[in-house]
């Protein structure tokens, strides 16, 4: 929602009839006018107690008919968190001056804050009839329609707002609509226009960098994240994103240096401690990794990615009961990810629960058949199980030949190196054929998270595109 403006005496005009009526009812009108300015002065100075005292006196003298005093009292109630009380007072202002669009805008805003988005749109539409050239009304209507998931209407009103007045906030909301719809390319186009309009806005630069990062366009991602840090060297979102890129490419020490800077700004950030933990995992310092990941889990207990990483590290350390605990929790929050079921199956196998392990493998294959078979090929090569055991990929084109992987030919565990490392470690513990325990990975990547849980592009999503192939 657009930020509300500070009230002034001229901001809430009354009709000529109401002004004449007040002059008849209040002979001391110049005194009341002076008190209105005193109310305004106390409000902009944030001296709310003194402001409320003057408002009380003003309402007593006018028998509760001073519109401006009621208006400012409603604003103070809203600042104090009394949204319902502020709504009632703004509705009183709208009754006193029914042709004032500002009063209706405030009524709609209070309704929005109460979560009554449909009612808010109705009031904003009434306000639009009184003032069709108001950017704030168009913008806020667009935001309300986003919450109502009516994205087409939201886009129409936001584009109308941009035609009236270009604002960074409107560009951001338009970009979020495209992200909610899963259209990264349209979101990038919107944010590119926003950066052209406001080239020093670090939030826009960071978001655009993250979007390019998600698409794997690393050069432009570095460019925009670097520009964001140029304008604001302490921008922790950009620093965290840059560290995530370095971490994904195996530069764990450099990434940790970046994360130290972020820790000074946001020491209680779950994504930060998740990424630090996965850096230690990449450096094979598993105890430190678990310590950092458990801190991240304490700060964000419902984040499935952190639970995934905890399960992965415990599985690597052959602590199968703990791995089962965290992987089961992750599946509760993300039940449609095949990799989680595959890791869970490994843990169950080593816990000698064969029947449930089979069910977990079957669910993993059902969710992601092609990825599971590819992982089986790579894992077989890493474990050196011999040429007798060969996996074949399902063929999409009936004319194409079956692709097989010989176990005698070494293969790198591509996009799931960390996953393969955990499974290799588990298999080694089960005393599979010789050479399994010696299978080492050169660069086990991390699974970093986004700087903040928002609808914007995140380093977590971007890192998924940047795993080595």
N, C-alpha and C positions, 0 to 999 in steps of 0.2 A: 504494500500500500504506500501511496505517496505520503511524505511527512506532512503533518499538519502545521499550519502557519501560526505564528504568534498572533493573538487577537489584538486588534486596535479598535478605536471607537468608530473609525470609518469602515472597518472590515465587515461589520454587521449592521448595515443600514436599515433603518425602519422606514415604513411607508409614510407619505406626507400626512395621511389621515391619522396614523397612530401618533406621529409627532405632535399634531395639533391637539389630539386628545390628552396626551401627556402634559402639554403646556396648560390645559384647562384644569387637569386634576392636580398638578403640582406647580403652584405659583413660584416655588423656589427652584425652578428649572436650572438656572445658571449654577446654583450650588450643586445640584445633582450632576450636572455636566462636569463640574470640577471633580466630584467624587469618582466619576467614571474614569477620568484620566488618572486619578490616584490609584484606582484598581489596576488599571493598565500598567502603571509604573511599578507597583509591587509585584505584579505577575512577571514582567520581563526581568525583574531583579531576582526572581525565584524566592521572594519573601512571602511564602504562601500563607503563613499564619496571619501576618498583617493584612494580606490581601483578603482573606476570609473575614477578618474583623470589619473591614470597610464594606465588603459585600453584604454582610449581615445588617449593618446600619443602613445601607442603601435600600435594601429590600424592605426594611421596616418603614422607612420614610415613604416608599412608593407603593406600599401594601402588596409587595411581591410582583409588581408589574414592570420592573426595570429589566429590560431584555438583556442589556449588556452585562449586568451583574450576574444574571442567571447563566449566561453563556460562559463567563469566566469561571463561575463556580462549577459548572459541568466539566470544563477542562481540567480543573484541579482534582475533581473526583476521579477523572480518568487517569490522571497521573498517579493517584494514590491507589489505583486498582479497583475502584468502585465503579465498574463499567455499567452495571444496571442503573445505578443512581444517575450517572452521567447521561445515559440514554433518556431517562425520564425528563431531566432538565432540558436537554436539547429538543425534545419533543415539545416542551413548553415554549421554548424560543420559536419553534416552527409555527406554533399556534398564534403567538403574538405577532409574528411577521411571516405570513404564509408565502409571500412572494420573494423571500430571501433564499437564494440557492445555498449560501454558506450554512445556514441552519440545517437544511436537508442533508448536505454533505456530512455534517457532523453526526446527525442521526444515523446515516448509513454506515459511517465509520464505527460507531459504537455497536451497531448490529453485526458488523463484520468481526469485531473483536470478541463478540459473544458467540461466534461461530454460526450465526444465522445469515449465511451467504446469499440465499435466495431472497430473503427479505431485504438485504442490503442492496441487491441489484435493482429491486423494485423502487427503492427510495432514490438510488442514484439516477435511475431513468426519469423519475419525477424532477430531480434537480437539473437533469440535462434539458428538459423542456424549458426551464427558466434561463439556462445559459448553455447554448450549444457550442460555444467556443472555449470551453473550460478544459484544459489539458488534464487536470487532476481528476475530473469526473470520468473522462474516457479511460484514463490509465487505471483507476480503481475499479471501474466496471470490468476491464480486462482481467484484473487480478481476481475479482470475485468469480468470474466465469472459469478461471483456471481451477479454483477450488471446487467448482461444480462439475469439473471435467468436461466442460463444453468448449473445447479448444478452438473450434472454428470461430465462435463468437468472441472468444478471448483475443484471438489474433486480429479480428476486424477492429475491435475497440482499441487495441494497442497500436495498430497501424494508424488509426484515426488520431490517437494521441501524438504520434510522431509527426503527423502532418501539421498539428497545431503547434507543437513545440518539441524539439528533440531533447530527450533526457537520457542519461546513462541508465537510470533505473528501468525505463521502458524497454530499452534494448535488452537488458538483462532478463526481464520477464519473458520477452519474446523468445530469447534463446532457450530459456528453461522449458517453454512449451515444446520446442523441437526436441529437446533432450528427453522430455517425458514421452514423446512419441517415438523415440529411438532413432531420430533422423540427425545423425552427427553432422552431415555435410551442410544441411540447412542451418543448423546451429552455428557452425563455423562461419557461414556467410553473414549471419546476423552479428556475431561478435566482431568480425572483420570490419563491418560498417560502424560498429560502436567504437572500435579502436581508432578508426579514421576520424570520427567525431571527437573523441576524447582520448588522445594518444598517451596521456599521462595517468590514466586511471589504472592503478595496479591490479584491482580486482578483475577488470576486463582482460588485461594482459595475461594474468595468471590463468584465468579460465580458458582463454584461447590457446595458451601453451599446453594446458592439460588435454584439450580436445585434440590438438595435433599429436600429442604424446599417445593418446588412445588409438589414433589411426596409424601410428608408427612413423609419422613424418617428423623424425628427430631433429632435423636441422631447424625447421620452423618452430618446433617446440622449445629448443634451446634459445632461439632468438627472442621469442616472446617472454619466456621466463627470465632471461637475462635482462630484457628491458624493464620488466617489473622490478627486479632487484636493483637496477640502476636508479630508478625513481624512489625506491624504498628498500634499502639494504636489509632492513629488519622484517621484511614481509615473510612471515613464517610459512605461509602456504606455498609461496614460490620456492623457498629454501627446501621445504619438505619434498616438493615435487622434484626439484633438481637432485636431491639426495636419493630419491626413489629411482630416478633414471640411472644414476651411478651405481646404485645397489643392484639393479637388474642386470647391468653389464659386468658385475663381479668386482667393482671397485669399492669393496666394503670399508676399507680404512678411510677413503675420501668421503664416503657417505656418512660414516660415523662422525667425521669432523663437522659436516653440515648439520647433523642432528644435534650436536652439542649447542649450536647456535639456537636451534629451535627450542631446545629444552629450557633455555633462559626465558623465552617468551611464553611458552605454553607447557609448563612442566607436567601438567595433568592430562596431556593429550593421548588418548588410546592409540591412534594411528602412529604417533611418534614411537611409543614403546613397542608396538608391534614391529615396526621397521627396524628398530635397534635390535630387537630380539632375533629377527631374521638375518641381520648382518652377522651376529654372533653365530647363528646356525651356519651361515656360509663359511665362516672362519673355523667351523668345527668345534666351537666352544659351546657345547650343548647345555651345560649347567647354567651358564650366563644367559643363554637364549631362553631357557625355560623361566628363569627368574624375571626377565623383562616381559616375556609374553604373559606371565601370570599377573604382572602389574597391569598390563593392557587389558587383560580379561577382567580384573577387578574394576577398572574404570569403565569398561563397556562389556558387561556380562552377556549381552544378547547379540554380539557381533560374531556371525558365523565364521568370518575369515580368520579371526584370532583363534577361535576354537579349532578350526582346520589346522592352523599352523602348530598349535599345541599338540594336536594329535600326531602331526607329521614328525615333530621333534621327538616325542615320546616313542613313536614307532621306530625311529632311527636308533634310539638308545635301547631298544628291545624291552621297553617297559610297556608291555602290551595291555595290561589292565588299565593303566592311566590313558593310553592311546585310545582304547575302546570308550572310556568315559567321555573324553573330549570330542571324539568323532561322532559319537551318538548324539551329543548335545548339538554339534554343528548340523547334523542331519535334521534335527527337529526344526531348525531355523531355515535350512536350505535343502529341502527334500528332493530336489530335481537335479542334483549334481552327481554324475556318475563316478567321478574321482573319489568322492567321499565314501561311497559304498565299496569301492575297490580297496581303499585303505582300511575300512572297517573289516572287510573280508580277510585281509592279511592279519589284522589283530586277532580276529576270531579263530583263524587257522592256528595261530601260535598259542592261543588259549585252549586249543583242542576242542573247540565247538564246531565240528565239521558241518553239521546240518545248517546252522545259521550262517556259516561262512559261505556255503553253496548258495543260500538265498541271497546273500549280499552280492556275490559275484553275478548272479542272474539279474538282479536289479541294476547293477552297474552296466551290464551289457545291454539291457533293455533301454536304459536312458541314453547311452552313448556307445553304440555298437562299434562304429568305425574307430573312435578314439581308443576304446578298450583293446581292440585287436592290435592296433598300432603299438600301444604300450606293451602288450604281450610280446610282440616281435622284438622290441628294443630291450625289454627285460630279459628275454631269452638269450639275446646276444651278450648282454652284460654278465649274465650268470654262467655263460659258456656251457649250456646244457647238452651240447652235442648235436650233430646234424640229424639225428633220428627224430628230434622233436621240432616240427616246423609249423608255424601258424600262417594261415592264408587270410588275406583281407577279403571282405565281401566286394565283389566287382559291380560297380554301377553300370558299366557298359557291357552287355553280354558278349560283344566281339572282342573285348580287351582280354589280355591274358592274366592269369592269376599271378599276383606278386608274392614272392616268398622271400624269407630272410634266413640265410644260413647261419647257424650258431657259430660256426668256425670263423666267420668273418666279423671282426669287431665293429660295433656301431655305437655312436654317441646317443645318449638318451635325450635328444632334442628338446622339445618344448616342456618336458616334464622331468627335468634332471633331478630336482629335489625329491619328487615323488618316486622316481626310479631308485634313488639312493636309499630311501627308507625301505622300499620293498626288497632291494638287494641285501640290505642289512638284516632284514627279517628272514630272508631265505637262507642267508649264511648261518644264522643262528640255528636253523633247522637242519643243518648239515647236508645241504644239497651238494651236487657234484663239485669236485675240486676246482678251485679258481673262483668260486662264488664270493668267498670272503675277501678276496683280493681285488675285486672289481671296485675301482675308485673313480669318482667323477671329478673332472677338472674344475668346473665352475657350477656348483649347486646354487641355483638362483633362489631369491626370496619371493614371498607373495605379499608385497607391500600394500598398504591400504591408502585410501584417499585422505587428504588433509582434514576434511570435515565431512560428516554425513549429510550431504546436500544433494540436490538434483543435478548439480553441475558435474562435469567430467571429473574423474578422480584418477590419481596415480595408480590406484588398485586396478581399475578397469584398463588403464593404459598399459600397466605392466603385463597384463594378460596378453596383449598384442606384441609385447617386446621380448618374450622369452626366446631363447636361441632356437634356431631351426637347423 
